[in-house]
Amino acid sequence: MGGEMNKNYEALNLQQPESERDPFTEDRYRQFFSYLPKNTCSVLDIGCNTGRGGVILKSLNPGIKLYGLDAVKDRLDRLPKDAYEDGVHGYSTKIPNEDGTYDAVVAGEFIEHIYQADVDQTLGEIFRVLKLGGRLLLTTPNPGDIKRKLRGHSILGGAHVSQHFPDTLKLKLRMAGFSRIRVYGSGKVSRYLGSRFPLFLYGSYLAIGDKF
């Protein structure tokens, strides 16, 4: 992974230990599951953390073969062995898999932890390791969230080193080669409203793109 800043992702993500206890993780992975392609067998969980989300995917479909990728070695060491086939200590800019390995890639609240200079390479790597017909599902904090704006809060700070407006991320996905790109609401508000209301109501959003 090139560049000096790329060597610091493990230390950067250790600045956010609360991610290991994120109360929305289980709901987020249930949302991922609802959008997985039919007959999905192999899934790469990028930014898998300690695997709490993967446990949900595995419980919903015990036949899924789930693989984790994370920058923090200690979190990979705590992956549940009954949920994950394997965990890899590595970076999204150089995913250690052959082309066309996975049916789906999930990345929950991950891409905001990647420097903007590495975002395009990350999306390109995800596209590469997906099979034809495969799908990327990622969530990220919503810069247009009305509550955040009213409170004067920023997404940026700490382990969050980039922010992603839905229209820009959709364009980046298109430039990486993805098709059938769509965006839905996510985050805690989706527990009450579902995912189809205007995005400014949601603290996070789900972006989906297909390799087709």
Secondary structure, 3 states (H helix, E strand, C coil): CCCHHHHHHHHHHCCCHHHHHCCCHHHHHHHHHHHCCCCCCEEEEECCCCCHHHHHHHHHCCCCEEEEEECCHHHHHCCCCCCEEEEEECCCCCCCCCCCCEEEEEEECCHHHCCHHHHHHHHHHHHHHEEEEEEEEEEEECCCCHHHHHHCCCCCECCECCCCCHHHHHHHHHHHCCEEEEEEEECCCHHHHCCCCCHHHCCEEEEEEECC
